[in-house]
Every structure is written in C-alpha cells, then in structure tokens.
Amino acid sequence: MTELLYYPDNEYQKEFESEVSKVKEMDNYICLKETLFYKEGGGQPADQGKISWDGSEAEVVDVQKEHGEVRHYIEGDFPEPGQEVHGEIDWERRYKHMRMHTAQHILSWVALQEYDATTAGNQIHEDQSRIDFKPVDFSEEDVEKIEKEANALIQKGLEVRKKEMARELVEEQMTEGRTNLDLIPESVDPLRVVVIGEDDICPCGGTHVDNINEIGRINIVNRVSKGENVERLEFELEE
C-alpha cells in the first residue's frame, strides 16, 4: 500500500524520497512505498513530474490507482525494485490544479446556497474547468450573480482546512445537497473533508490551497445546457 504523502493536508511539499516497491516495465509503470504524486480522481488530473536515482531519471506522465495500487506511469529509465529514488512534482501544474479545485468548491457552494443547485460532476484542468449543476435552468443574470458572489467570498480570505472526519459527523454537519455521500462506499470512514471557513464542509480527496485568496478571480466564460435541468458552467482563473 502506497503512503500518500500529500494526504490529508500536505499539498505544498514539492520533493520527496521513496523506495520502489514494484516495477512493471512492459506496462510502463512503477509503484513506490510513498508518494507526493496525486493520483487522478474526483475530476482532478494526476500530477506529473520526475523521479531520479544514481544518475538516471524518468518522467512521471500519469498516476492512476488500479487494482489497489498507485501506479506511476513513466517514460525514460526504469529503476529496479528496492531502489531509493528522489521525486519532484511539476509544481506549476499542481498549484494550478489546487487553485482550480478550490474554485470549483467555491462555485458549487454559492450555487447551492443561491439556487439549491447540486453539483452533478466536475472536471478540473490547468487553464479552464467545468461544473455540471442540477436541477437548474440558469439565466445569464444567474450566472453573473454566481460569479459575483463567488469572487466576493474569495475576497474574505477564508482559511481552507483539509482533515479527516468521522463519517457520522460529516453526515450531521454537511449541508444537504453539497455532495452525494451514497457514492462513497460505507467502508470509507473516516472521510477526508475540505472545510472552507466555518460553513462549507465537503468530502474530497483532491489538492487545495490553504486560503481562498490564493484562487485569484473566477471568470465564468461559458454556460451550456447538458439536458433537462442540467447546466454546465465553464470557468477560468485570473492571477
């Protein structure tokens, strides 16, 4: 089992030391005893970066959890099992995802509070991201209001805390409609949650900033109907 060094609240570390626990050169991946690389999930892409050892190195191009393993897909040299390696994540990519994912939480929270809109899905990217909401039929004025309220909230500079919390407490404290806990297996307890300020509690395994003022300004750039009562908002961030 790979130890996730970024979990639950260590997203700002950029380098780490580890040991190779498995090598599958034919399938282009290795496993490590511990890692800082974020595995794809929750609408957030995997981290990228590199690992190096004894004058050799490889690019980490993807990280996936498959069959219970955290698999680092690499290009370049392959280490041997038991090899001590040094890992470095692509910090610029990671930090963009951290800002984007936290912005997604802000937009989802505002839409829930203002329009009782639940988040049906999301996809984070470095430059532009999207959220699907239901059951809603936003007008242009609604979209402008969501953007305005989200940016006003960011200006408050609220702390973002990432921690583990007993599932029972999450169920008690989380606002109805914030997320569908039924999609998370009952065996997952405690849950890793992201808490913004004092009100927004949401189970999430993604990487996030420590204060929402790091997000910058949110610009909603597009609204797309995705079927009956489902609206997609696409957004970008300014520094």
Secondary structure, 3 states (H helix, E strand, C coil): CCEECCCCCCCCCCEEEEEEEEEEHHHCEEEECEECCCCCECCECCCCEEEEECCEEEEEEEEEEECCEEEEEEEECCCCCCCEEEEEECHHHHHHHHHHHHHHHHHHHHHHHHHCCEEEEEECCCCCEEEEEECCCCCHHHHHHHHHHHHHHHCCCCEEEEEEECHHHHHHHCCCCCCCHHHCCCCCCCEEEEEECCCEEEECCCCCCCEHHHCCEEEEEEEEECCCCCEEEEEEEEC
